[in-house]
Amino acid sequence: GDVMMDLIKTIAINPDNVCAARYLVVDAINKPEVIEYYKRNGFNFLFDSDEEELKCLRYFEDGRSVFKKLKNVLHPDRKEALPKCRTRLMWFDLIVLNP
């Protein structure tokens, strides 16, 4: 793992810490190098796909986008743009670090 990420995880599970946490959640920029960084550090996607994440998070009551996650990207096999998240929610379970 990355030194800074290891430090964040260590602080989160420190028994002297006055707050308790079970999960670290990040809204990672949806670029391969960023996603790979978090995967190398043990993070998993909260949703299985961009489409599932957009469907679950895109609208709030009046239909306005709460999370400005939507980005149109051109699918290599098609001429129309497909929806893609600008960011992806990822999580890490801190329980794996406790003995």
C-alpha positions as CSV (number, residue, x, y, z in Angstrom):
1,G,0.0,0.0,0.0
2,D,0.8,3.7,-0.2
3,V,2.4,5.3,2.9
4,M,-0.2,8.0,3.2
5,M,-3.0,5.6,2.8
6,D,-1.5,3.3,5.4
7,L,-1.2,6.3,7.8
8,I,-4.9,7.2,7.2
9,K,-5.9,3.6,8.0
10,T,-3.7,3.5,11.1
11,I,-5.2,6.7,12.4
12,A,-8.7,5.4,11.8
13,I,-8.2,2.2,13.8
14,N,-6.1,3.8,16.6
15,P,-7.7,2.8,20.0
16,D,-6.7,6.2,21.4
17,N,-8.7,7.9,18.7
18,V,-11.8,9.6,20.1
19,C,-14.0,8.6,17.2
20,A,-14.8,5.2,15.9
21,A,-14.9,4.1,12.2
22,R,-15.6,0.9,10.5
23,Y,-15.3,1.9,6.8
24,L,-13.3,4.4,4.8
25,V,-15.4,5.7,1.8
26,V,-13.9,7.7,-1.1
27,D,-15.5,9.3,-4.1
28,A,-12.6,8.5,-6.5
29,I,-12.1,10.3,-9.8
30,N,-13.0,7.7,-12.5
31,K,-9.7,7.4,-14.2
32,P,-7.8,4.1,-14.5
33,E,-4.8,5.3,-12.6
34,V,-6.9,6.6,-9.7
35,I,-9.1,3.5,-9.5
36,E,-6.0,1.3,-9.6
37,Y,-4.4,3.2,-6.7
38,Y,-7.5,2.6,-4.5
39,K,-7.7,-1.1,-5.6
40,R,-4.0,-1.6,-4.7
41,N,-4.9,-0.2,-1.3
42,G,-7.7,-2.7,-0.7
43,F,-10.7,-0.5,-1.7
44,N,-13.8,-2.0,-3.5
45,F,-16.5,-0.4,-5.6
46,L,-19.7,0.4,-3.7
47,F,-21.7,-0.3,-6.9
48,D,-20.8,-2.9,-9.5
49,S,-21.0,-0.5,-12.5
50,D,-21.2,3.1,-13.6
51,E,-24.8,2.5,-14.7
52,E,-25.8,1.1,-11.3
53,E,-24.2,3.9,-9.4
54,L,-25.9,6.5,-11.6
55,K,-29.2,4.8,-11.2
56,C,-29.0,4.8,-7.5
57,L,-27.5,8.3,-6.9
58,R,-28.5,10.5,-9.8
59,Y,-31.9,11.8,-8.8
60,F,-33.4,13.2,-5.7
61,E,-37.1,14.0,-5.3
62,D,-37.5,16.6,-8.0
63,G,-35.3,14.8,-10.5
64,R,-32.3,17.2,-10.2
65,S,-28.9,15.7,-10.0
66,V,-27.6,15.7,-6.4
67,F,-24.3,14.2,-7.3
68,K,-22.8,15.8,-10.4
69,K,-21.4,12.4,-11.4
70,L,-22.8,12.2,-14.9
71,K,-20.4,12.5,-17.8
72,N,-21.1,11.5,-21.4
73,V,-18.4,9.4,-23.0
74,L,-18.3,8.0,-26.4
75,H,-18.6,4.3,-26.5
76,P,-16.0,2.8,-28.9
77,D,-18.5,0.7,-30.8
78,R,-21.3,3.2,-31.0
79,K,-21.8,6.8,-32.2
80,E,-24.0,7.9,-29.2
81,A,-22.6,8.9,-25.9
82,L,-23.1,6.6,-22.9
83,P,-23.4,7.8,-19.4
84,K,-20.4,7.4,-17.2
85,C,-19.7,8.5,-13.6
86,R,-17.1,11.3,-13.2
87,T,-16.3,9.7,-9.9
88,R,-16.9,6.2,-8.4
89,L,-17.7,5.5,-4.7
90,M,-15.3,3.0,-3.2
91,W,-15.0,1.6,0.3
92,F,-12.4,-0.1,2.6
93,D,-13.4,-2.2,5.6
94,L,-11.1,-1.3,8.5
95,I,-12.0,-4.5,10.4
96,V,-9.4,-6.4,8.4
97,L,-6.7,-4.3,10.1
98,N,-7.8,-5.3,13.7
99,P,-6.1,-8.4,15.2
